[in-house]
């Protein structure tokens, strides 16, 4: 009894599925496992993370402009954006395999047939034209989900690239803040040294008058003159540092080295407090570097599915419809119509280990992605813990420096009152003022350290990453 066409199709599908078992996956293996939050001993819940645009809390228009310039024009940001654009294009390329492919074809073939060949008269020994117009179509049925897995793998790569853009923005922002803070510190040190030089020159005049009066020996002046020379040399070195810092900022913002030669930063001030920064489980989702590696794990997992699907039959449909004739005049006649319909099944039976090797390659890449993710998690937690410690230490250092500055200021004010009362001389007042400037220098150092620690903490806590990046 003849079978119906649908019965023949089912029988053929069952047969091919059985035959495909000839290509086996090989021995089973245990893949690497992503590290879980429970393994990290992190506290549950959420902590107050930084907000988008967190650096604007400093209320420094020059710094804001530099960061905006860097995020817009820095080559590193353009490179990250280019990688994201490439990943998005790969998604479109992968999605194209989900649907049918249709091509139009128009050709003219002119061939001289052999007089002693297969074709005899009237074709043998003659030039024969062959005209063809057709629409060719092909469609690979994604019966085992291979093409969909390829799309998902590409989407994972795209999300990873988008997170890399966020990480590049975060790293660049921290670098600009670091260089700008260094520039503020250098300008502050120049001003302090200049004040100390003026005090030393006043001291030198007082001592020289006493030397001229025979009250002191001339060698008393040597120490003061050496101190002045040392401060002047220090300022010369700082001016060189200022130019190098300007060059670094120019490079970070995508400008020529001389573009910021006239940049004078705002005075270094207080840094916003960080009220609630803790290591909690939500940190794993706030850091773009960790999120990027997590998406790569997802992408590699889909790539393993693609490699596994290669072991199953590939089912496709192809065909064409068109016109074919030996003369152009008869090309469009109804009798010149040609139609072809070709369903096909390709069975992977024996490939000399190619399919297994390809599967092992993708499984190894998945393991690498997992191990990279685990290491990134551990490194990220270390960075966050270090940033928390650094912020706490910087806070203590700034408090100590503030207390020392207050004490020096009170001492300098007291010496002024004693000078008016005739209890102390001018030299003692100059000593107290010099001590005050030295304490100001220490206070500026503490302020700069607090600023850098604040930037590092905001960076380590994810820099305001709050949503999944767009993949389109």
GIHU-V670710 format. One record per residue. RES is the residue in one small letter. SS is DSSP state (@ for helix, = for strand, . for the rest). PHI is phi in whole degrees, 0 to 359 (none if undefined). Layout:
<<RES	SS	PHI> <RES	SS	PHI>>
This chain:
<<x	.	none> <x	.	286> <x	.	274> <x	.	289> <x	@	302> <x	@	291> <x	@	291> <x	@	296> <x	@	296> <x	@	295> <x	@	298> <x	@	294> <x	@	296> <x	@	297> <x	@	298> <x	@	292> <x	@	295> <x	@	292> <x	@	294> <x	@	294> <x	.	294> <x	.	297> <x	.	260> <x	.	268> <x	.	288> <x	.	90> <x	.	297> <x	.	289> <x	.	221> <x	.	259> <x	.	286> <x	.	295> <x	.	246> <x	.	298> <x	.	292> <x	.	258> <x	@	299> <x	@	295> <x	@	284> <x	@	262> <x	.	57> <x	.	271> <x	=	288> <x	.	286> <x	.	94> <x	.	233> <x	.	238> <x	.	287> <x	.	271> <x	.	293> <x	.	265> <x	.	301> <x	.	71> <x	@	300> <x	@	292> <x	@	289> <x	@	295> <x	@	282> <x	.	55> <x	.	240> <x	@	296> <x	@	294> <x	@	295> <x	@	301> <x	@	294> <x	@	295> <x	@	293> <x	@	299> <x	@	298> <x	@	295> <x	@	293> <x	@	266> <x	@	242> <x	.	295> <x	@	303> <x	@	297> <x	@	288> <x	@	295> <x	@	295> <x	@	296> <x	@	294> <x	@	296> <x	@	295> <x	@	295> <x	@	298> <x	@	296> <x	@	297> <x	@	295> <x	@	294> <x	@	295> <x	@	299> <x	@	299> <x	@	295> <x	@	292> <x	@	294> <x	@	296> <x	@	283> <x	@	282> <x	.	247> <x	.	288> <x	=	246> <x	=	235> <x	=	231> <x	=	262> <x	=	227> <x	=	224> <x	=	214> <x	=	229> <x	=	245> <x	=	244> <x	=	227> <x	=	269> <x	.	274> <x	.	292> <x	.	289> <x	.	245> <x	.	261> <x	.	293> <x	.	263> <x	.	266> <x	.	304> <x	.	267> <x	.	270> <x	.	300> <x	.	77> <x	.	239> <x	=	278> <x	=	236> <x	=	267> <x	=	221> <x	=	256> <x	=	220> <x	=	235> <x	=	204> <x	=	248> <x	=	257> <x	=	229> <x	=	214> <x	=	211> <x	=	267> <x	=	287> <x	.	278> <x	.	293> <x	.	253> <x	.	80> <x	@	295> <x	@	294> <x	@	295> <x	@	295> <x	@	296> <x	@	296> <x	@	297> <x	@	297> <x	@	294> <x	@	296> <x	@	298> <x	@	297> <x	@	292> <x	@	296> <x	@	298> <x	@	295> <x	@	294> <x	@	294> <x	@	295> <x	@	298> <x	@	298> <x	@	293> <x	@	297> <x	@	298> <x	@	294> <x	@	297> <x	@	294> <x	@	299> <x	@	297> <x	@	295> <x	@	295> <x	@	298> <x	@	298> <x	@	290> <x	@	294> <x	@	296> <x	@	299> <x	@	295> <x	@	300> <x	@	296> <x	@	292> <x	@	295> <x	@	297> <x	@	293> <x	@	300> <x	@	296> <x	@	294> <x	@	298> <x	@	295> <x	@	296> <x	@	292> <x	@	296> <x	@	297> <x	@	297> <x	@	294> <x	@	294> <x	@	296> <x	@	301> <x	@	299> <x	@	296> <x	@	296> <x	@	291> <x	@	296> <x	@	296> <x	@	289> <x	@	295> <x	@	297> <x	.	276> <x	.	79> <x	.	274> <x	.	224> <x	.	281> <x	.	296> <x	.	291> <x	@	296> <x	@	285> <x	@	299> <x	@	297> <x	@	292> <x	@	296> <x	@	295> <x	@	297> <x	@	297> <x	@	297> <x	@	295> <x	@	293> <x	@	294> <x	@	295> <x	@	296> <x	@	295> <x	@	298> <x	@	295> <x	@	294> <x	@	298> <x	@	295> <x	@	298> <x	@	299> <x	@	296> <x	@	294> <x	@	294> <x	@	300> <x	@	298> <x	@	296> <x	@	296> <x	@	297> <x	@	295> <x	@	295> <x	.	264> <x	.	73> <x	.	236> <x	.	290> <x	.	303> <x	.	269> <x	.	296> <x	.	246> <x	.	296> <x	.	260> <x	.	290> <x	.	242> <x	.	287> <x	.	292> <x	.	300> <x	.	290> <x	.	237> <x	.	287> <x	.	252> <x	.	302> <x	.	281> <x	.	251> <x	.	278> <x	.	226> <x	.	236> <x	.	223> <x	.	274> <x	=	236> <x	.	298> <x	.	289> <x	@	299> <x	@	296> <x	@	264> <x	@	265> <x	.	272> <x	@	294> <x	@	292> <x	@	291> <x	@	299> <x	@	296> <x	@	294> <x	@	296> <x	@	292> <x	@	294> <x	@	299> <x	@	299> <x	@	297> <x	@	293> <x	@	297> <x	@	291> <x	@	294> <x	@	296> <x	@	298> <x	@	298> <x	@	295> <x	@	292> <x	@	294> <x	.	296> <x	.	281> <x	.	261> <x	.	299> <x	=	260> <x	=	252> <x	=	219> <x	=	231> <x	=	219> <x	=	173> <x	=	207> <x	=	219> <x	=	180> <x	=	235> <x	=	215> <x	=	204> <x	.	274> <x	.	232> <x	@	296> <x	@	294> <x	@	262> <x	.	298> <x	.	261> <x	.	285> <x	@	297> <x	@	286> <x	@	269> <x	=	292> <x	=	231> <x	=	222> <x	=	221> <x	=	225> <x	=	228> <x	=	287> <x	=	216> <x	=	232> <x	=	253> <x	.	253> <x	.	279> <x	.	254> <x	.	215> <x	.	232> <x	.	54> <x	.	83> <x	@	297> <x	@	294> <x	@	297> <x	@	297> <x	@	296> <x	@	296> <x	@	296> <x	@	299> <x	@	293> <x	@	294> <x	@	294> <x	@	295> <x	@	297> <x	@	301> <x	@	298> <x	@	297> <x	@	295> <x	@	294> <x	@	296> <x	@	298> <x	@	300> <x	@	292> <x	@	296> <x	@	299> <x	@	296> <x	@	295> <x	@	295> <x	@	294> <x	@	297> <x	@	301> <x	@	294> <x	@	296> <x	@	297> <x	@	294> <x	@	298> <x	@	297> <x	@	297> <x	@	293> <x	@	295> <x	@	295> <x	@	296> <x	@	296> <x	@	296> <x	@	299> <x	@	292> <x	@	298> <x	@	298> <x	@	295> <x	@	294> <x	@	296> <x	@	296> <x	@	293> <x	@	297> <x	@	296> <x	@	294> <x	@	294> <x	@	296> <x	@	294> <x	@	295> <x	@	296> <x	@	296> <x	@	294> <x	@	297> <x	@	295> <x	@	292> <x	@	297> <x	@	295> <x	@	276> <x	.	78> <x	.	277> <x	.	236> <x	.	260> <x	@	297> <x	@	297> <x	@	296> <x	@	295> <x	@	298> <x	@	299> <x	@	294> <x	@	291> <x	@	293> <x	@	298> <x	@	296> <x	@	295> <x	@	297> <x	@	292> <x	@	298> <x	@	298> <x	@	296> <x	@	293> <x	@	298> <x	@	300> <x	@	294> <x	@	297> <x	@	296> <x	@	297> <x	@	295> <x	@	296> <x	@	293> <x	@	294> <x	@	297> <x	@	295> <x	@	296> <x	@	292> <x	@	299> <x	@	292> <x	@	295> <x	.	270> <x	.	104> <x	.	64> <x	.	90> <x	.	288> <x	.	235> <x	.	215> <x	.	292> <x	.	288> <x	.	288> <x	.	257> <x	.	240>>
